[in-house]
């Protein structure tokens, strides 16, 4: 019920804001289930707001199981000055079975003259909750969640690429430090990692424009992750992946 209320609240917020809103339904081939994503972006005179929430559907009988949400606010009261490309940034990340985190820092926007190509660079202080420490091996080899409380992020967007109208390439890449214990090695030492990377490039084509339905897009994404833990498989097992994993997904997107 809480997951449903969260989803309804985010939908209502997005539509009331008259922002750029889309909803995606993608099938994850590695985890063998559907993921519903609601995404919103809105500019205003004080900066910008972005959020997305993922809702996972590993259980075909009982409905959604698990969710993850990010909400970010770029603060920019000096948009019409020489520093207009630089914004303050505040963000919250969290969800079921995920470490909650607050992030504070700065973002810098690069773009083409017509804004068809954009690139945002972010340097953020990241304060992660200690939930993962409680989930580790009883030995708890870590005293804190992160030795370096920083995250580096890039976000990009390219429209009408290769000269094809309606073809969009977008995505993000995050790199941060987060201590995690994956268990015990054969020699008895803890199996620890301290860095995490994730990137999700997406490619969408506005196929609906070919038959009078410009809201409809087809495409998908590929998740590249390193030491990224968290998620559900179709058998309702919570997965943890050490090292590099590649997870392709495809589906549809509806732009409101």
JOURGI-V600770 format. One line per field, one symbol per residue. ss: DSSP state (H for helix, E for strand, - for the rest). phi: phi as a letter, one per 20 degrees, with the letter a starting at -180 (. if undefined). burial: + if it has 16 or more other C-alpha atoms within 10 Angstrom, else -. A space follows every 50 residues. Layout:
ss=???
phi=???
burial=???
This chain:
ss=-HHHHHHHHHHHHHHH---EEEEEEEEE----EEEEEEEEEEEE--EEEE EEEEEEE-E---E---EEEEEEEEE----------EEEEEEEEEE--EEE EEEEEEEEEEE-----EEEEEEEEEEEE--HHHHH--------------E EEEEEEEEE-HHH---EEEEEEEEEEEEEEEEEE-----EEEEEEEEEEE EEEEE-HHHH-----EEEEEEEEEEE--EEEE-----EEE---EEEEEEE EEEEE-
phi=.ffffffffffffffffldfcbcccceeffelbececdcbbbebfdqbcc bbcdcecfdfedngcnbbcccccedbecfedfeffdcfccbccrrfmcfe bdccrcccddbffemfccbddcccfcdefegfffeeggflfdebfbecec cdccccbcdlflmefnecdbqbbdcbdbfbdepcffenffedcccccbbc fccccfffffcmcffeccqrbcedcclddpqcdfemeeecdemecccebb rccdee
burial=--+---+--++--+----+-++++++++--+-++++++++++----++++ +++++++++----+++++++++++++--------+++++++++++-++++ +++++++++-------++++-++++++++--++------++---++---+ +++++++++------++++++++++++++++++------+-+--++++++ +++++++--------++++++++++++++-++++-------+-----+++ ++++--
